[in-house]
Amino acid sequence: MSWNRKHLLDIESLTADEIITVLDTAKAFKAVGERAIKKVPALRGKTVVNLFIEPSTRTRISFELAEQRLTADIVNFSADASSFKKGETLKDTALNLEALNADFIVIRHSASGAPHFLSRVVNASIINAGDGAHEHPTQALLDAFTIREHKEKIAGLNVTILGDILYSRVARSNIWALTKLGAQVTLCGPSTLVPKTFEQMGCRVTHNVDEAIRDADIIHLLRIQHERQRKTMFPGIGEYTSLFGLNKARLAKTKPDALIMHPGPVNRGVEIDSEIADCARSLILEQVTNGLAVRMAVLFLLNGGKGPQEIA
Amino acid sequence: MPEPTVILNSAAIQRALTRIAHEIAERNEAAAAVVLVGIPAGGVPLAQRLGTILAEIWKHAVPTGSLDVSMHRDDLDQRAAPKIHPTIMPFDVAGKTVVLVDDVLFSGRTARAALDALNDFGRPKHIQLAVLIDRGHRELPIRADFVGKNVPTAITEKVRVRLGLPNQNDEVVLEK
């Protein structure tokens, strides 16, 4: 148990011990969400700014609810309704938020490294809610939490991430988290979206989906991100579905206790058969529930001061 | 560094808990309405031991839970985030007499946080506080209903309660 960080910028710089600290803390916050009164006063009087320069629905709602359940005051700031349209820079926006005494800034931005930049120009704690194709740390933490809850461990598990890896911050953060915690990660998808260079992150890369999911304990599906692809990386959606989509025939050839995850939003009938998304082996909605607990845990840990952990 | 002074040895701890249990029994005629809630980490094993002794006195089982108070503390931004222990409340506290159990009563801030945390689970009829050691230095208007031992301390000293550790007798020590 250790946590002395002010910001959550990425998973890459976290230790396995720090990741486990978040997961253990999240367990307690999940229990809070199951009570009649789901709110605790841990962030009473603190101000959190949700700075979503790139559109987001589920992550923003999850953070908002996490903040409300911790009794923080919240300011929401989105790209379309903001001064960005009027030409203000990210730095000036952040300094303005600081002038309002924001204690936390949760930032989603299309540019990789935007949260790291903010952490150098303002005093508030920065939480990365997704920066370009770089990282989405709270997603990886909630995925690890969900896996651990079902499999009771992460070390030694085979986790296959299937889909658009190249443009996926979820994939990158998951690769860091899972390999740090001792899982064997296999990446699979069209060769244009899953280049061999990912082997340098300590994973196995294959373009054969049946082989990729055969021994998997967890099959983690990613959405094809049309909005991030500058040119067409594969012939068409239909071809993707037939070559890489998770259907009943493919699922029948996996381990019977293999579980299915997806960070959402799900494109039914593209990367996953509609029925499979709703089946008992799918953890998709649990991931949403756990996301709330993990985000509460992250805010709670970052709120800690510099002093010793021990109570006098 | 001077040797720590033993304040209570294993037998003295057991005697103190037996006395506290009898005081709880004396104070609460409605035995069926009493539940014990330990404050982690130190209060949880004490609540269980008190529950065992009370069950012998009352001839029925006494429900016991644990209530983590970290999320309700008032010093969260002044030190590293605390480790959160499990909260297990296997009963409805509404209308009950809740006896909060902790190992050491010091500033009173943990007890205050516990009152707030308990509030989230319902409205008990009564809340009472039992502690093994009261070491003084209160910062809030809080006092314990049941005390194992009052120990005058200097604010710089530390009181350590060691219960159920492997290969070690239970004891309470004062470290300078």
Interface residues (C-beta under 8 A of the other chain):
Chain A: M1 W3 N4 D24 T25 A28 F29 A31 V32 R35 A36 I37 K39 V40 P41 A42 K46 F300 L301 L302 N303 G304 G305 K306 G307 P308 Q309 I311 A312
Chain B: D68 S70 M71 H72 L76 D77 Q78 R79 A80 A81 P82 K83 I84 H85 P86 T87 F106 S107 T110 D116 A117 D120 F121 G122
